[in-house]
Amino acid sequence: MRAGKSEVVCLASFLLILFLVSQSVIKHHNWKSILFLLFSAVGFLAAGNSLEKNTADTFLLGMTEGTGVIREEGLTSSGNQKLTVHCDLEDESGETLQDQKLYVIWSGEEPFEVGEIVSFIGDLRPFYEASVPGGYDEDLYLRTREFDGKMYPEEMTKLGEDGSVVSSLARARANVQKTLDDILPVNESGIMKAMLTGDKDDIPEESYEMYARVGVVHVLCISGLHMSILALYVSFFTEKILKRSRRFSAVVTMAAALCFLAFIGFTPSAVRAVTMICVVMTARVLFRSHERLNEIAIAALLILFVEPLYLFHIGFQLSFITVLGLCLAAEHLHLNRKKDRTWKEWLKDSLCFSLYASLFSFPMVAYYFYTVSLVGILANLVIIPLSGILLGFGILSALLGMLWMPLGVFAAGSVYGILQVFEGICTALLKLPFACILVGSPSEMVILLGYSLLFFWMYFAGKKGSWKGAALLCAVLFCAVFENQLFRKEITVTFLDVGQGDAAVIHTWDKKTYLVDGGGAYGKAFGENVGKTVLLPYLEYLGVSEVDTAFLSHPDSDHMTGLLEILEDIPVKALYLGNYPYTVTKEMEFLKESVEKYPTTLYTVDNREHSLDGAWTCLAPVPGILYPDGDDNCGSVVLKYRVGETEILFTGDMTAENERLLLESDADVSADILKVSHHGSKYSSTQNFLAEVAAKAAVISCGENNIYGHPHEKTMERMENAGAKIYRTDVCGSVQVKMKRDGTFTIETMTERKPLYENIKKRVEKW
């Protein structure tokens, strides 16, 4: 999740809900629905207040001892054990905190299990906020899950077993997961564990991506669909099999739903579904009617009362906005509710529901995941009905497997068969043209206009003169979507926080994309490095499906690895490398193999190239000049990017000797913004060079607490003397430069971005 992004969506959703429900209140005189508005407003304000608290102030920092119980267990992508521990803490000074929830990463040899009482000692660490636009925001994600801190323990010891109800439920969940592992293949087991226990850690990445691209990823997450199916099974069993009354059936259904909720954990979408089920069942017991909007309001109130930060949870937002859309669709389309519907009527109603669920979820799905699926409407027609059968066979297989394994394996055959049907449907639909479209993250204004147009269509379509309003909204929406291309014509240059490495992305108003290096973290495997975890998500955030030109300053792994990973996922039209005799290494050989493997043209470049794609000038390397120490840094490609009157100088890892030769060659190195060479090494950025560049701003790309001591204090002193304002990615996160047509530019860092509620608060205070 991105810093500040979910807060914006919360406000946008709140305004949309305010408008929709107020219209319903006025039109239908349904004054009870005002409760919905009240609960939403209280939740929004409470969540904003919770976010203002600094995580570091809520728990102890530094070396801390603790004793607690393991509630959840899983594995990280690197193979370490991740644990959720409810514990009491004490630091070296004797200060204590009770009932804390810690996110623990354990890299020791001895694994731990759910329900064990453990003691541990280690450093408590604050959560990381998003340092890249479109990147993962650990701070907001873990805080919405009610974590108080994070620890990498130095020591951890088992003290005993916890016999509480919570631990017993956790152990039962672990037993179900183990049974599914025993009766199903690995891929299918991971999917069923997600559907039956809520644990999504073992879903294969390929399967999750496939379901997401088709638009049916909701079947993998316990939500209203699963809870409704469970309630339907329980109600059918008690009424039809046991021949009990509807009131008795309602009570049993509520009890079953609440027990299942306690078993899987209290996720926002599951709590919302169970709350709505309980309201409906309570109305049945009391022989009263129920109001859908009030059901949603009560569910929202309960969730936000327990944890206001759930308002910023993606699952909360998507679940409520989709259900709201379905309720409004049923109200305004007057869908057929007859029990004796023909198959044509059933198909029509199903298509309408699927269409409206997709339309209401599209803006937020695009906002968070950057893609929309156009085949999800069709996929849901088959997959949702089959999900009911799948869930039933899944529960049956798990129960039988715990009683007698061969019987569980036999029953699991049906589960395997249905999942194969799901996979076949998804695979076939993805082969259709435009099945899944990469759209990038839309602006908040586009989202609001999109929902406004949807509302207008629902309430005013067919009325006299309505086409004028629809045309106006469409025109405004079109201008909002393409406002940069039509009006601002702004270019964004982002120096990404890739740790101890270099990577910059230039995205122009006419949709051209350039890369200057790709970063690379030492010790991380290829395929799990910054190209996959940082660079690719940012490109998807921009809606980039093809890179026009990539420049590799020199073939060091901290500049090249991420770029090579990008070649696997996104077409790169041209790749430029310096015209210099670099050392032949495994990395260089791999680079050549990658270029031959993928549709990319490799070019060499030197200071004779004065106009690359109209905006780029190459200043180095100089052909014919070799450096005696064989340092590939000396062959760094030095580039100047010019837009209007604004110039940016990219220097790779060039050395002081390179700088001297550039100055002696009378090359024009002046620039408004300098990407500081070699991460701020003391062997670069000489005083003479900095004076000649005369940059207003200098960007240093380096890793936090890196072993090289970058940037060096002497380099920092020289840059301060040169008068440049310094931006460091290890301190500021990613640094974003916005270049305007009039030659001006602005610089913004990720740490400077404030959540929307803080900006609103400041404006209110000014008023």
Number of C-alpha atoms within 10 A of each C-alpha: 21 19 25 20 20 22 23 17 24 21 16 17 20 17 15 18 17 17 14 16 21 19 14 17 14 10 9 9 11 15 12 11 20 18 16 22 19 14 19 24 16 14 24 23 13 17 23 20 14 14 19 11 10 10 17 14 10 12 18 21 17 14 16 21 22 21 20 24 26 25 22 20 20 18 14 12 9 10 10 15 20 19 23 20 26 22 20 18 23 17 19 10 7 9 10 15 14 12 12 18 21 23 21 20 18 22 16 13 8 10 11 20 19 24 25 21 22 20 20 18 20 20 17 24 18 20 21 13 19 22 25 27 27 25 19 19 20 17 18 25 20 18 20 19 16 16 20 22 23 21 23 18 20 13 13 20 14 16 13 12 15 18 11 11 9 15 19 16 19 24 19 15 22 20 14 20 20 16 23 29 18 17 24 19 12 14 17 22 24 22 24 28 26 20 24 23 21 22 24 18 16 17 20 16 10 10 17 15 13 17 21 21 24 25 26 22 15 17 20 23 23 25 22 21 19 22 23 17 17 20 24 13 14 20 23 16 15 18 16 12 9 11 11 13 11 16 17 15 24 24 16 17 24 22 15 18 23 18 13 18 20 15 19 19 19 17 20 26 25 26 25 28 25 25 23 24 23 22 21 19 24 18 16 18 15 9 10 10 10 15 14 17 23 17 21 23 23 20 26 25 21 16 22 22 16 9 19 25 24 26 26 25 24 20 17 20 20 18 20 21 19 19 21 21 20 19 17 21 18 17 13 10 13 10 16 13 11 9 7 9 12 10 9 9 15 17 13 14 19 17 16 18 22 19 18 23 21 23 17 21 22 22 25 24 19 21 24 19 20 23 23 26 21 21 21 25 22 17 19 22 15 13 20 17 12 16 22 18 14 22 18 15 19 25 20 15 26 28 18 19 23 18 12 11 17 13 16 23 20 14 21 27 16 16 25 21 13 18 20 13 15 19 15 12 16 23 14 11 20 19 10 11 10 13 16 20 16 19 18 23 23 20 15 18 12 20 23 18 19 20 19 18 18 17 18 15 15 15 15 14 14 10 8 8 10 14 14 10 15 18 12 12 18 15 12 15 20 13 15 18 17 14 15 15 14 12 10 12 15 19 21 19 20 23 25 25 32 31 22 24 28 30 29 26 22 20 21 18 17 12 15 14 22 20 22 25 26 30 30 28 21 12 7 12 12 15 15 14 20 28 28 19 16 23 28 21 22 22 22 19 23 20 19 19 18 16 22 16 20 23 24 22 29 26 23 21 18 22 25 26 28 30 29 24 23 20 21 15 14 17 15 24 16 17 22 19 19 25 19 22 12 18 12 9 11 9 16 17 10 13 19 12 11 16 17 12 11 15 14 17 13 16 12 12 21 23 18 13 13 15 12 13 9 10 13 18 20 22 24 28 25 21 15 8 11 14 12 7 7 12 14 18 20 25 30 30 30 26 26 22 19 18 18 12 14 17 21 23 26 25 23 27 27 27 22 20 14 23 22 13 14 19 16 9 11 8 12 12 22 18 22 18 24 25 23 28 27 25 26 25 23 20 16 22 24 18 15 15 19 24 17 14 18 20 23 14 19 23 22 27 33 26 24 16 11 12 8 12 15 22 21 15 13 15 21 18 11 18 24 14 12 19 15 20 13 15 21 23 27 21 17 15 27 26 26 21 18 17 23 18 14 11 12 12 17 10 14 15 21 21 17 10 11 13 17 19 21 16 12 11 12 11 10 9 8 7 6
